[in-house]
Amino acid sequence: MRAAAVPGTGSKRLSSSRPELDVWDYITQKESAVPPIYYAHRGAVSERNGMWFAANRFCPPT
């Protein structure tokens, strides 16, 4: 992960302990480009035991 300056905290790394919304707010504030992999995509899914999975050869749609 690249080091990033977090406003009000000096120069620190964004760690996994930061709430996800804080990270997205920071990305928005800095107008950073976000790779498409972070966005939802349309496609076949299946539900199993209350969890949703993208359909693939290991988890075919039901």
PDB file of N, CA, C and O in Angstrom:
ATOM      1  N   MET A   1       0.852  -1.174   0.000  1.00  0.00           N
ATOM      2  CA  MET A   1       0.000   0.000   0.000  1.00  0.00           C
ATOM      3  C   MET A   1       0.894   1.233   0.000  1.00  0.00           C
ATOM      4  O   MET A   1       1.922   1.255   0.676  1.00  0.00           O
ATOM      5  N   ARG A   2       0.515   2.236  -0.739  1.00  0.00           N
ATOM      6  CA  ARG A   2       1.304   3.457  -0.787  1.00  0.00           C
ATOM      7  C   ARG A   2       1.034   4.306   0.440  1.00  0.00           C
ATOM      8  O   ARG A   2      -0.081   4.323   0.962  1.00  0.00           O
ATOM      9  N   ALA A   3       2.046   5.001   0.892  1.00  0.00           N
ATOM     10  CA  ALA A   3       1.871   5.923   2.011  1.00  0.00           C
ATOM     11  C   ALA A   3       1.002   7.081   1.563  1.00  0.00           C
ATOM     12  O   ALA A   3       1.095   7.528   0.419  1.00  0.00           O
ATOM     13  N   ALA A   4       0.170   7.562   2.447  1.00  0.00           N
ATOM     14  CA  ALA A   4      -0.696   8.684   2.119  1.00  0.00           C
ATOM     15  C   ALA A   4      -0.765   9.623   3.303  1.00  0.00           C
ATOM     16  O   ALA A   4      -0.802   9.183   4.452  1.00  0.00           O
ATOM     17  N   ALA A   5      -0.781  10.895   3.031  1.00  0.00           N
ATOM     18  CA  ALA A   5      -0.916  11.880   4.099  1.00  0.00           C
ATOM     19  C   ALA A   5      -2.391  12.002   4.441  1.00  0.00           C
ATOM     20  O   ALA A   5      -3.221  12.280   3.576  1.00  0.00           O
ATOM     21  N   VAL A   6      -2.705  11.791   5.703  1.00  0.00           N
ATOM     22  CA  VAL A   6      -4.085  11.900   6.167  1.00  0.00           C
ATOM     23  C   VAL A   6      -4.225  13.242   6.860  1.00  0.00           C
ATOM     24  O   VAL A   6      -3.491  13.520   7.808  1.00  0.00           O
ATOM     25  N   PRO A   7      -5.158  14.090   6.408  1.00  0.00           N
ATOM     26  CA  PRO A   7      -5.298  15.420   7.002  1.00  0.00           C
ATOM     27  C   PRO A   7      -5.420  15.369   8.519  1.00  0.00           C
ATOM     28  O   PRO A   7      -6.202  14.593   9.068  1.00  0.00           O
ATOM     29  N   GLY A   8      -4.622  16.218   9.195  1.00  0.00           N
ATOM     30  CA  GLY A   8      -4.695  16.305  10.648  1.00  0.00           C
ATOM     31  C   GLY A   8      -3.887  15.255  11.384  1.00  0.00           C
ATOM     32  O   GLY A   8      -3.844  15.276  12.614  1.00  0.00           O
ATOM     33  N   THR A   9      -3.250  14.344  10.682  1.00  0.00           N
ATOM     34  CA  THR A   9      -2.510  13.283  11.370  1.00  0.00           C
ATOM     35  C   THR A   9      -1.054  13.225  10.930  1.00  0.00           C
ATOM     36  O   THR A   9      -0.336  12.305  11.322  1.00  0.00           O
ATOM     37  N   GLY A  10      -0.601  14.184  10.124  1.00  0.00           N
ATOM     38  CA  GLY A  10       0.756  14.113   9.605  1.00  0.00           C
ATOM     39  C   GLY A  10       0.821  13.095   8.486  1.00  0.00           C
ATOM     40  O   GLY A  10      -0.207  12.725   7.918  1.00  0.00           O
ATOM     41  N   SER A  11       2.001  12.646   8.170  1.00  0.00           N
ATOM     42  CA  SER A  11       2.183  11.671   7.096  1.00  0.00           C
ATOM     43  C   SER A  11       2.117  10.267   7.668  1.00  0.00           C
ATOM     44  O   SER A  11       3.025   9.845   8.385  1.00  0.00           O
ATOM     45  N   LYS A  12       1.063   9.548   7.363  1.00  0.00           N
ATOM     46  CA  LYS A  12       0.856   8.190   7.877  1.00  0.00           C
ATOM     47  C   LYS A  12       0.319   7.314   6.778  1.00  0.00           C
ATOM     48  O   LYS A  12      -0.200   7.802   5.774  1.00  0.00           O
ATOM     49  N   ARG A  13       0.445   6.022   6.968  1.00  0.00           N
ATOM     50  CA  ARG A  13      -0.167   5.075   6.040  1.00  0.00           C
ATOM     51  C   ARG A  13      -1.642   4.905   6.392  1.00  0.00           C
ATOM     52  O   ARG A  13      -2.017   4.944   7.564  1.00  0.00           O
ATOM     53  N   LEU A  14      -2.471   4.718   5.373  1.00  0.00           N
ATOM     54  CA  LEU A  14      -3.855   4.343   5.624  1.00  0.00           C
ATOM     55  C   LEU A  14      -3.825   2.876   6.004  1.00  0.00           C
ATOM     56  O   LEU A  14      -3.363   2.048   5.219  1.00  0.00           O
ATOM     57  N   SER A  15      -4.296   2.541   7.165  1.00  0.00           N
ATOM     58  CA  SER A  15      -4.239   1.149   7.612  1.00  0.00           C
ATOM     59  C   SER A  15      -5.619   0.525   7.554  1.00  0.00           C
ATOM     60  O   SER A  15      -6.626   1.221   7.423  1.00  0.00           O
ATOM     61  N   SER A  16      -5.652  -0.789   7.654  1.00  0.00           N
ATOM     62  CA  SER A  16      -6.920  -1.501   7.581  1.00  0.00           C
ATOM     63  C   SER A  16      -7.808  -1.212   8.784  1.00  0.00           C
ATOM     64  O   SER A  16      -8.987  -1.568   8.774  1.00  0.00           O
ATOM     65  N   SER A  17      -7.269  -0.574   9.822  1.00  0.00           N
ATOM     66  CA  SER A  17      -8.087  -0.268  10.994  1.00  0.00           C
ATOM     67  C   SER A  17      -8.956   0.975  10.783  1.00  0.00           C
ATOM     68  O   SER A  17      -9.866   1.231  11.571  1.00  0.00           O
ATOM     69  N   ARG A  18      -8.683   1.755   9.718  1.00  0.00           N
ATOM     70  CA  ARG A  18      -9.510   2.931   9.451  1.00  0.00           C
ATOM     71  C   ARG A  18     -10.851   2.490   8.887  1.00  0.00           C
ATOM     72  O   ARG A  18     -10.905   1.586   8.053  1.00  0.00           O
ATOM     73  N   PRO A  19     -11.920   3.112   9.326  1.00  0.00           N
ATOM     74  CA  PRO A  19     -13.237   2.755   8.777  1.00  0.00           C
ATOM     75  C   PRO A  19     -13.271   2.962   7.264  1.00  0.00           C
ATOM     76  O   PRO A  19     -12.679   3.901   6.731  1.00  0.00           O
ATOM     77  N   GLU A  20     -13.970   2.072   6.601  1.00  0.00           N
ATOM     78  CA  GLU A  20     -14.026   2.107   5.144  1.00  0.00           C
ATOM     79  C   GLU A  20     -14.541   3.440   4.615  1.00  0.00           C
ATOM     80  O   GLU A  20     -14.023   3.948   3.621  1.00  0.00           O
ATOM     81  N   LEU A  21     -15.544   4.010   5.259  1.00  0.00           N
ATOM     82  CA  LEU A  21     -16.087   5.282   4.769  1.00  0.00           C
ATOM     83  C   LEU A  21     -15.062   6.401   4.852  1.00  0.00           C
ATOM     84  O   LEU A  21     -15.044   7.277   3.988  1.00  0.00           O
ATOM     85  N   ASP A  22     -14.207   6.394   5.872  1.00  0.00           N
ATOM     86  CA  ASP A  22     -13.145   7.389   5.965  1.00  0.00           C
ATOM     87  C   ASP A  22     -12.212   7.283   4.766  1.00  0.00           C
ATOM     88  O   ASP A  22     -11.785   8.297   4.213  1.00  0.00           O
ATOM     89  N   VAL A  23     -11.898   6.063   4.370  1.00  0.00           N
ATOM     90  CA  VAL A  23     -11.016   5.849   3.227  1.00  0.00           C
ATOM     91  C   VAL A  23     -11.671   6.381   1.966  1.00  0.00           C
ATOM     92  O   VAL A  23     -11.030   7.092   1.193  1.00  0.00           O
ATOM     93  N   TRP A  24     -12.955   6.045   1.740  1.00  0.00           N
ATOM     94  CA  TRP A  24     -13.649   6.525   0.536  1.00  0.00           C
ATOM     95  C   TRP A  24     -13.783   8.045   0.561  1.00  0.00           C
ATOM     96  O   TRP A  24     -13.669   8.688  -0.482  1.00  0.00           O
ATOM     97  N   ASP A  25     -14.022   8.626   1.728  1.00  0.00           N
ATOM     98  CA  ASP A  25     -14.086  10.089   1.831  1.00  0.00           C
ATOM     99  C   ASP A  25     -12.745  10.714   1.456  1.00  0.00           C
ATOM    100  O   ASP A  25     -12.699  11.729   0.761  1.00  0.00           O
ATOM    101  N   TYR A  26     -11.666  10.107   1.915  1.00  0.00           N
ATOM    102  CA  TYR A  26     -10.327  10.592   1.599  1.00  0.00           C
ATOM    103  C   TYR A  26     -10.065  10.519   0.094  1.00  0.00           C
ATOM    104  O   TYR A  26      -9.529  11.460  -0.491  1.00  0.00           O
ATOM    105  N   ILE A  27     -10.443   9.405  -0.530  1.00  0.00           N
ATOM    106  CA  ILE A  27     -10.268   9.236  -1.974  1.00  0.00           C
ATOM    107  C   ILE A  27     -11.063  10.296  -2.726  1.00  0.00           C
ATOM    108  O   ILE A  27     -10.570  10.881  -3.690  1.00  0.00           O
ATOM    109  N   THR A  28     -12.291  10.540  -2.284  1.00  0.00           N
ATOM    110  CA  THR A  28     -13.133  11.559  -2.923  1.00  0.00           C
ATOM    111  C   THR A  28     -12.527  12.945  -2.751  1.00  0.00           C
ATOM    112  O   THR A  28     -12.476  13.730  -3.699  1.00  0.00           O
ATOM    113  N   GLN A  29     -12.071  13.242  -1.549  1.00  0.00           N
ATOM    114  CA  GLN A  29     -11.494  14.556  -1.257  1.00  0.00           C
ATOM    115  C   GLN A  29     -10.263  14.829  -2.120  1.00  0.00           C
ATOM    116  O   GLN A  29     -10.067  15.952  -2.587  1.00  0.00           O
ATOM    117  N   LYS A  30      -9.447  13.822  -2.328  1.00  0.00           N
ATOM    118  CA  LYS A  30      -8.221  13.985  -3.119  1.00  0.00           C
ATOM    119  C   LYS A  30      -8.461  13.795  -4.610  1.00  0.00           C
ATOM    120  O   LYS A  30      -7.531  13.903  -5.409  1.00  0.00           O
ATOM    121  N   GLU A  31      -9.728  13.508  -4.993  1.00  0.00           N
ATOM    122  CA  GLU A  31     -10.113  13.279  -6.383  1.00  0.00           C
ATOM    123  C   GLU A  31      -9.224  12.229  -7.039  1.00  0.00           C
ATOM    124  O   GLU A  31      -8.806  12.377  -8.187  1.00  0.00           O
ATOM    125  N   SER A  32      -8.944  11.174  -6.294  1.00  0.00           N
ATOM    126  CA  SER A  32      -8.105  10.083  -6.790  1.00  0.00           C
ATOM    127  C   SER A  32      -8.897   9.196  -7.740  1.00  0.00           C
ATOM    128  O   SER A  32     -10.101   9.001  -7.569  1.00  0.00           O
ATOM    129  N   ALA A  33      -8.210   8.665  -8.737  1.00  0.00           N
ATOM    130  CA  ALA A  33      -8.847   7.717  -9.654  1.00  0.00           C
ATOM    131  C   ALA A  33      -8.991   6.370  -8.946  1.00  0.00           C
ATOM    132  O   ALA A  33      -8.083   5.935  -8.238  1.00  0.00           O
ATOM    133  N   VAL A  34     -10.123   5.722  -9.137  1.00  0.00           N
ATOM    134  CA  VAL A  34     -10.387   4.428  -8.518  1.00  0.00           C
ATOM    135  C   VAL A  34     -10.520   3.390  -9.629  1.00  0.00           C
ATOM    136  O   VAL A  34     -11.314   3.577 -10.550  1.00  0.00           O
ATOM    137  N   PRO A  35      -9.751   2.292  -9.557  1.00  0.00           N
ATOM    138  CA  PRO A  35      -9.848   1.254 -10.581  1.00  0.00           C
ATOM    139  C   PRO A  35     -11.252   0.654 -10.639  1.00  0.00           C
ATOM    140  O   PRO A  35     -11.915   0.550  -9.607  1.00  0.00           O
ATOM    141  N   PRO A  36     -11.716   0.258 -11.825  1.00  0.00           N
ATOM    142  CA  PRO A  36     -13.067  -0.281 -11.986  1.00  0.00           C
ATOM    143  C   PRO A  36     -13.356  -1.512 -11.127  1.00  0.00           C
ATOM    144  O   PRO A  36     -14.520  -1.820 -10.869  1.00  0.00           O
ATOM    145  N   ILE A  37     -12.326  -2.214 -10.687  1.00  0.00           N
ATOM    146  CA  ILE A  37     -12.552  -3.423  -9.884  1.00  0.00           C
ATOM    147  C   ILE A  37     -13.279  -3.110  -8.568  1.00  0.00           C
ATOM    148  O   ILE A  37     -13.902  -3.996  -7.983  1.00  0.00           O
ATOM    149  N   TYR A  38     -13.206  -1.864  -8.103  1.00  0.00           N
ATOM    150  CA  TYR A  38     -13.857  -1.486  -6.847  1.00  0.00           C
ATOM    151  C   TYR A  38     -15.341  -1.196  -7.002  1.00  0.00           C
ATOM    152  O   TYR A  38     -16.042  -1.019  -6.005  1.00  0.00           O
ATOM    153  N   TYR A  39     -15.831  -1.145  -8.238  1.00  0.00           N
ATOM    154  CA  TYR A  39     -17.240  -0.871  -8.478  1.00  0.00           C
ATOM    155  C   TYR A  39     -17.990  -2.164  -8.779  1.00  0.00           C
ATOM    156  O   TYR A  39     -17.411  -3.139  -9.258  1.00  0.00           O
ATOM    157  N   ALA A  40     -19.273  -2.155  -8.493  1.00  0.00           N
ATOM    158  CA  ALA A  40     -20.108  -3.329  -8.764  1.00  0.00           C
ATOM    159  C   ALA A  40     -20.291  -3.485 -10.266  1.00  0.00           C
ATOM    160  O   ALA A  40     -20.345  -2.501 -11.003  1.00  0.00           O
ATOM    161  N   HIS A  41     -20.384  -4.705 -10.700  1.00  0.00           N
ATOM    162  CA  HIS A  41     -20.608  -5.012 -12.110  1.00  0.00           C
ATOM    163  C   HIS A  41     -21.829  -5.911 -12.225  1.00  0.00           C
ATOM    164  O   HIS A  41     -22.136  -6.678 -11.312  1.00  0.00           O
ATOM    165  N   ARG A  42     -22.516  -5.815 -13.340  1.00  0.00           N
ATOM    166  CA  ARG A  42     -23.645  -6.704 -13.579  1.00  0.00           C
ATOM    167  C   ARG A  42     -23.123  -8.078 -13.953  1.00  0.00           C
ATOM    168  O   ARG A  42     -22.105  -8.208 -14.632  1.00  0.00           O
ATOM    169  N   GLY A  43     -23.828  -9.092 -13.505  1.00  0.00           N
ATOM    170  CA  GLY A  43     -23.442 -10.453 -13.843  1.00  0.00           C
ATOM    171  C   GLY A  43     -24.269 -11.442 -13.050  1.00  0.00           C
ATOM    172  O   GLY A  43     -24.994 -11.068 -12.128  1.00  0.00           O
ATOM    173  N   ALA A  44     -24.155 -12.701 -13.413  1.00  0.00           N
ATOM    174  CA  ALA A  44     -24.910 -13.749 -12.727  1.00  0.00           C
ATOM    175  C   ALA A  44     -24.354 -13.956 -11.318  1.00  0.00           C
ATOM    176  O   ALA A  44     -23.142 -13.950 -11.102  1.00  0.00           O
ATOM    177  N   VAL A  45     -25.258 -14.137 -10.382  1.00  0.00           N
ATOM    178  CA  VAL A  45     -24.886 -14.408  -8.995  1.00  0.00           C
ATOM    179  C   VAL A  45     -25.737 -15.550  -8.469  1.00  0.00           C
ATOM    180  O   VAL A  45     -26.780 -15.874  -9.037  1.00  0.00           O
ATOM    181  N   SER A  46     -25.288 -16.153  -7.386  1.00  0.00           N
ATOM    182  CA  SER A  46     -26.105 -17.152  -6.707  1.00  0.00           C
ATOM    183  C   SER A  46     -26.016 -16.914  -5.211  1.00  0.00           C
ATOM    184  O   SER A  46     -25.010 -16.415  -4.709  1.00  0.00           O
ATOM    185  N   GLU A  47     -27.068 -17.272  -4.512  1.00  0.00           N
ATOM    186  CA  GLU A  47     -27.142 -17.078  -3.069  1.00  0.00           C
ATOM    187  C   GLU A  47     -27.016 -18.437  -2.406  1.00  0.00           C
ATOM    188  O   GLU A  47     -27.680 -19.401  -2.786  1.00  0.00           O
ATOM    189  N   ARG A  48     -26.157 -18.491  -1.415  1.00  0.00           N
ATOM    190  CA  ARG A  48     -25.971 -19.740  -0.678  1.00  0.00           C
ATOM    191  C   ARG A  48     -25.718 -19.400   0.786  1.00  0.00           C
ATOM    192  O   ARG A  48     -24.811 -18.631   1.105  1.00  0.00           O
ATOM    193  N   ASN A  49     -26.525 -19.977   1.671  1.00  0.00           N
ATOM    194  CA  ASN A  49     -26.370 -19.756   3.114  1.00  0.00           C
ATOM    195  C   ASN A  49     -26.355 -18.273   3.490  1.00  0.00           C
ATOM    196  O   ASN A  49     -25.601 -17.854   4.369  1.00  0.00           O
ATOM    197  N   GLY A  50     -27.190 -17.490   2.818  1.00  0.00           N
ATOM    198  CA  GLY A  50     -27.303 -16.074   3.153  1.00  0.00           C
ATOM    199  C   GLY A  50     -26.206 -15.192   2.573  1.00  0.00           C
ATOM    200  O   GLY A  50     -26.159 -14.000   2.874  1.00  0.00           O
ATOM    201  N   MET A  51     -25.322 -15.751   1.745  1.00  0.00           N
ATOM    202  CA  MET A  51     -24.252 -14.966   1.132  1.00  0.00           C
ATOM    203  C   MET A  51     -24.402 -14.989  -0.383  1.00  0.00           C
ATOM    204  O   MET A  51     -24.846 -15.987  -0.950  1.00  0.00           O
ATOM    205  N   TRP A  52     -24.029 -13.880  -1.046  1.00  0.00           N
ATOM    206  CA  TRP A  52     -24.107 -13.789  -2.497  1.00  0.00           C
ATOM    207  C   TRP A  52     -22.730 -14.040  -3.086  1.00  0.00           C
ATOM    208  O   TRP A  52     -21.728 -13.524  -2.589  1.00  0.00           O
ATOM    209  N   PHE A  53     -22.684 -14.833  -4.146  1.00  0.00           N
ATOM    210  CA  PHE A  53     -21.443 -15.169  -4.824  1.00  0.00           C
ATOM    211  C   PHE A  53     -21.573 -14.861  -6.303  1.00  0.00           C
ATOM    212  O   PHE A  53     -22.625 -15.089  -6.901  1.00  0.00           O
ATOM    213  N   ALA A  54     -20.498 -14.340  -6.900  1.00  0.00           N
ATOM    214  CA  ALA A  54     -20.477 -14.171  -8.342  1.00  0.00           C
ATOM    215  C   ALA A  54     -20.411 -15.549  -8.973  1.00  0.00           C
ATOM    216  O   ALA A  54     -19.621 -16.393  -8.548  1.00  0.00           O
ATOM    217  N   ALA A  55     -21.228 -15.778  -9.974  1.00  0.00           N
ATOM    218  CA  ALA A  55     -21.242 -17.084 -10.636  1.00  0.00           C
ATOM    219  C   ALA A  55     -19.936 -17.304 -11.382  1.00  0.00           C
ATOM    220  O   ALA A  55     -19.465 -16.425 -12.103  1.00  0.00           O
ATOM    221  N   ASN A  56     -19.363 -18.478 -11.204  1.00  0.00           N
ATOM    222  CA  ASN A  56     -18.148 -18.872 -11.915  1.00  0.00           C
ATOM    223  C   ASN A  56     -18.112 -20.389 -11.966  1.00  0.00           C
ATOM    224  O   ASN A  56     -19.072 -21.033 -11.542  1.00  0.00           O
ATOM    225  N   ARG A  57     -17.057 -20.970 -12.460  1.00  0.00           N
ATOM    226  CA  ARG A  57     -17.021 -22.423 -12.604  1.00  0.00           C
ATOM    227  C   ARG A  57     -17.030 -23.153 -11.257  1.00  0.00           C
ATOM    228  O   ARG A  57     -17.390 -24.328 -11.194  1.00  0.00           O
ATOM    229  N   PHE A  58     -16.641 -22.472 -10.197  1.00  0.00           N
ATOM    230  CA  PHE A  58     -16.632 -23.085  -8.867  1.00  0.00           C
ATOM    231  C   PHE A  58     -17.951 -22.863  -8.119  1.00  0.00           C
ATOM    232  O   PHE A  58     -18.271 -23.584  -7.174  1.00  0.00           O
ATOM    233  N   CYS A  59     -18.701 -21.865  -8.553  1.00  0.00           N
ATOM    234  CA  CYS A  59     -19.969 -21.527  -7.884  1.00  0.00           C
ATOM    235  C   CYS A  59     -20.976 -21.172  -8.984  1.00  0.00           C
ATOM    236  O   CYS A  59     -21.257 -19.995  -9.213  1.00  0.00           O
ATOM    237  N   PRO A  60     -21.522 -22.197  -9.668  1.00  0.00           N
ATOM    238  CA  PRO A  60     -22.455 -21.926 -10.768  1.00  0.00           C
ATOM    239  C   PRO A  60     -23.751 -21.302 -10.271  1.00  0.00           C
ATOM    240  O   PRO A  60     -24.134 -21.523  -9.122  1.00  0.00           O
ATOM    241  N   PRO A  61     -24.435 -20.528 -11.110  1.00  0.00           N
ATOM    242  CA  PRO A  61     -25.718 -19.953 -10.701  1.00  0.00           C
ATOM    243  C   PRO A  61     -26.743 -21.049 -10.454  1.00  0.00           C
ATOM    244  O   PRO A  61     -26.728 -22.096 -11.102  1.00  0.00           O
ATOM    245  N   THR A  62     -27.621 -20.788  -9.517  1.00  0.00           N
ATOM    246  CA  THR A  62     -28.648 -21.776  -9.179  1.00  0.00           C
ATOM    247  C   THR A  62     -29.981 -21.398  -9.760  1.00  0.00           C
ATOM    248  O   THR A  62     -30.962 -22.118  -9.574  1.00  0.00           O
TER     249      THR A  62
END
